Amino acid sequence: PGAIINILFGKDYVLNSVENSVRLLSIGIFFYSISTISENLLSMIGKSKKILFNLLISTIINIILNILLIPRYGLIGAAFATMSSYIFWSILSFIQADYYLSIVPFRKKMITILFVAIIPTILLLYIKQFIIMTKFTLIIQGICFILLYFFLILFTNCLDKNDLMIL
């Protein structure tokens, strides 16, 4: 996050608390983005009141956590509260989709794909120590990450025949 904040907003905004806040928020958004499948399934069967209930409970949790955490931890506390409410919202959506439809929108290979992403991430974090971050190097690192990740996905046979047909 520090490199992106530096490139987009300048060095004045690169603080440890800002970087960690972006990290926490990205984790929460990651969980929420995965749970949209469950929400769409609930919406499909007419459970919009359940979705509203999930939103209200998550909002209340977010407000309570913000009241408790912001005075003591500031920006990190706000980011943690938001991340926690997103994760809670996601868990509620998963549980309800499983309860009403007996559908869990994940396959076991998705966990393998997630672990495969750790290898290029660690490699880029190591290389980051030796490279000055500019827009150009950020783009090159992004391209290298995507290529290495795609190669590792193919190498570990994480894709089945339907996935390969789509590609």
N, C-alpha and C positions, 0 to 999 in steps of 0.2 A: 504493500500500500504506500510506503514512503516514496518510492520512485514515481508512482502515478500522481500522488499528491504534489510532489515537487515539480513534475512536468506541467501539470494542469494549473496549479495555483501559485507555485513558487516556493522558495526555501522558507519563507516566513511561516508557512502553515505546517511544515514537517516537524511535528512534535511527537514524542513517544506516545502520549495519550491519544493523539489523533490517529496514529497508525494502528494502535491496539483497538480503538473504537471501530475503525473500518474493518478490521479483522473480525471482531465480534458480530458486527452487523452483517458481514458477508456470510457468516455461518448461519445466522438466523434466516437470511434471505434464501440461502441454499435449501434449508429444510422447508421453508414455505413454498419455494418453487416446485419441489418434489410433491408436496401435498396438494397442489392444484389439481392433480389427476383425481385424487380422492374427492375433492370438492366438486369437480365436474361430474363425477359419478353420483354423488349425493344430489346434485342439482338435477341430474337426468331423471332420477326417480321421484322428484318432487319434494325433496327434503330441504327446501330453502329455509324453513324455520330452524332446522338444525344448524345450517351454515350461519345464520344470524346469531343463534345461541353461542356457537363457537367464537364468533367475532366479538360478541359482548363479553363473554368470560375472559377471552384473551386481552381485551381492552382494559377490563377491570384489573386483571393481574398486572398489566403494563403500568397502569396508573399507580397502583399500590407500590410496585417495585420502584417506580420513579420517585415517589414520595420518600421511600425508605433509603434509596441508594444515591440519589443525586446530591443531597446535602453533604454526604460523607465522601463520595468517590467522584463526583462531578460528571464529566463527559463519559468516562469509562462506566460509571454506574448507569447512566442513561442508555448506553449501548448494550450493556448487559441485560437491563430490563427489557429492552426491545427484542433482543435475541431470545431471551427466555420466553417471552409471550409468543413469538413466532414459532418456536419449537413446541410450545404447549398447544398452540392452534393446530400445528401439523399433526401432532400425536392424536388430538381429538378427531381430526378428519380421518386419519388412518383407521382408528378404532371403529368409528361409525361406518365407514365404507366396508370394513370387514364384517361388522355386525349385520348391516342391512343387505349386503350383496354377496357376502363371502368372497370378496375380491380384495386381494392385496396387490396393488399395482407395481410389484417388484418381482424380479427374477433373481435367483441366486447368483447368476453371472454378473449382475449389476454390482455386487460387492467386490467381485474380482476386478471388474473394470475400475472401481474406485481405488482399490489397492494398487493397480497398475499406474494410476495417476501419480502416486507418491514418488515413483522413481524419477520421472523428469522434473518433478517439483523439487526434490532434494538436489538434483544436479544443478538446476537453475539457481537455487539458493546458494549453493557452493560457488558457482561461477560469478554470482552477483558481487561477491567480495572483491573480485579482481577487476571489475569493469566499472567505469564511470557511467552512470545512468543518464542517457539522453533519449530523445524521442526515437532516434535511429536504433540505438542498442536495445531499447524496449521492444521495438517492432521485430528486430532480429531474434531476440530471445523468445518472443511470442511465437514466431514462425517455427523456431527450433523446438519449442515445447510441443506444439501441435504435431509436427512431423514425428518426433520421438514417441509421443503418446499414441499416435495412430499406428506406427510401426509395432509398438509393444502390444497394442490391442490385437493386431493381426497375428503377431508372433505367439501370443498366449492363447489363441483360439477362443477369444471372448465373444466373438460374433458367430451366430448360427447361420444357416443357409439363407434364411429370410432376411437377416441383416445384410449379408453380403449381396443378395439380390437387389436390395434397395440402393446400396452403394454403387 
